[in-house]
Amino acid sequence: MNESDFNLKHQNQNTESKIVASLERISQAFRVLLWQESKEHALSPIQVQVLIFLLNHSDEKRKISYLADEFNMTKATISETVKSLEQKGLVTKDYEPHDTRSYIIHLSGKGMEIAGKTSYFTQQIGAPIQVMDQQAKEKFLQSLFDVIHYLNRTGIITIQRMCTTCTHFRPSAEGKEPVCSLLEKVLYSEDLRIDCPEHMMKI
């Protein structure tokens, strides 16, 4: 039987478990920082996350069904979140003429202002990464890509818009770097995207 990553005797003798435990600590930091930002603006953490998402993504992704998949929540929960944001005057709904049940969610002026402010809640997490040398950053990024790609393939993370899950991505071959067929360019480590606006999921 495999030992738990939180079993300290096992963890302290196992590099993989130390990495998992470290990622869990970092996830705690995200939750703390997000909660602090939420309280400052009298919002819930998911409301802040939705505002930030709306600020940075295109119309086709600003729909209830997409948001539900993005945040791995039910449509009902996301609908209530959007309803609350609308009542606070932070978002508006633009109903589609061919289907009055479907609408695109837009930020209001006030919503855009708050989304812009709250989107910096990760700065303290980014600070130690900033001082890494470029090679260490690229290696760290590639390792995180591999973990996220695995979690996506196993269905734990439902939506990914990163290079390795895109139909335009051409993997490395014969020692050459991978290529983006859409941008028609070689993808070096620093070029890989975790969230690409042109992403098309592989079928």
N, C-alpha and C positions, 0 to 999 in steps of 0.2 A: 504493500500500500504506500502511495506517495505521501510524503510528509507535507503538512501545511507550510506555506511560505511564512506564516506568522509564528511557527514553532521556533523559538529563539535558538535552541540548541542546533536545530537543522539549519536555520537561516544563517547563523554565524559561520557555518562551514560550507555554505553553498552560494556561489556567485549569482546564479539565476534568481534565487529567492531574495537576495539582497537588492537586486535590480527591481524586482516586483514590489518589494516593500518600499523602495525609494520612490517608485512611481505613485504608490498609494499615498505617500507623504506629500508629494507634489499635488496630487488631486485634492488633498485636504487644503492645501494653500489656495488653490483655485476657489474652492467652496467658501473659504473664509473671506477672501478678497471680494468675491462676488456678493456675498451676504452683506459685507460692509457697504459696498456701493449701493445695494438695493435699499438698505435702511436709510441711507442719506437722501434718497429720492422717494421714499415711501412707496416702494415697489417690491414685488416678490422677485426672487432670483430668476425665475423663468420669464417674467415680464421684461426684465433687463436683457436677457439673452435674446428674446424675440425682437426687441427694439434694435439691438446691435445687428442682428441678422438682416432685418429689413433695411437698415442703413447701407448695407454692403452687398446686397444681392438684387438681381433683376426681377422684373414683374412676374415672370413665369414661376419663380420660386416663392413669391409672396402670397401663397394660397394656403388655406387651412390644411389640405391633404399633404402638401409638401412639408409644411412646418411640423406636422404630426410625425412624419417619417424622419425629418431632420433631428428632432429632439426625442425620438422614440417614445412618443406619448400618444394617447388616443385623440381622435379628432374632437371629441367632446371637451377634453381638457384644454386643448389649444383654442377651441372656439370660446371657452369661458375666459381664457387669458386675453384673447383679442377683444372680447366684449368689455372686459374691465379696462383695457388700455383705451378703448374708444370712449368709455364713460369718463376717463380722466383727460380726454381731449388730446391724446398722444398719437392716435391713428385714425384714419378714415377708411371707408370701404367703397370700392369702385365696382359696382355690380356689372357683370357682363350681359350685354343685350340679348344674347341667345340662350342664357340660362340664369334666371334671377336668383337661383340658389348658390351660384358660384360668384365669387368676388375676389378682386385683387386688393391687398392691404397696403395702404400708403402711410407714411409718417406725416403727421402734421408738422407745422413749424416748431411747435413746442417739443414734439416727439423727436424731431431731428436734432434739436439742441441737446436734449437729455441723452439720446443715443450716442451723440458725439462725445459727450463728457464721460459717460459710463464705459465707453469702449476702451478706455485706457486703464481699466482695473487690473490688467495683467503686467503692468510696468515693473513691479517689484520682482516678478518671476523672470522677466526678461533681462533684468540687470546683470546677474552672474553669467548669463549666456553671452552678453555683449562683450565681455572681457576675454572670452575664449579666443584662441587663435583660429584662423579661418579653416585650417585642416581639421581641427577638433570639432568645429561647428558642423562641417560637412559630414563627418563620420557620425556624429550624434544624430543629425537629421536623417541620414540614410537608415540608421538603426530604428529610429522612430517610424519611418515610412514602412519598414518591414513589419513592425509590430501592428501598426494600424491596418496594413493590408491583410494580415492574417486575421485580425478581428473582424474585418469586413467580410472576408471569405467564409468565416464561420457563422456569420449572421448576427454577431454581437453588436457591431456597428452597422446600421442599415444603409446609410447614405455616405458615399465618399466621392469627392470631386478632385482627387489627386491624380497625378500623371499615370501612375502604374495601373489604375483601374479604367483608363480612358481608351477608347477605340483608336485614337490618334497616336497612341504611344507605341513605338517600335522598340522592343527590348534590345539591349546590347548584344552584339554577336561578334565572334572572332576578335575579341579584345577591343572592339570599338564602343564608343559611348552610345547610349540610347538616343532615339530621334523622335521629335514631334512632327508628324506628317502634316498637321494643320499649319503650324508656324514655319515648317520647312527649316528646322534648325536642330543642331545637335544639342542634347540636354546634358550639360555638365551638372555635377551635384548641386551647385548653387542655383541652377535654373529650374530644378524640380519644384513643382507647386503642390501645396497641400490643399488648396481650394482654387480651382481654375474656373473662370467664368465661361470658358469655351468647352468645358468638360462634357464628354458624351460617354456614358457608361458602356463598357463592353457587354455584348449580348452573349 
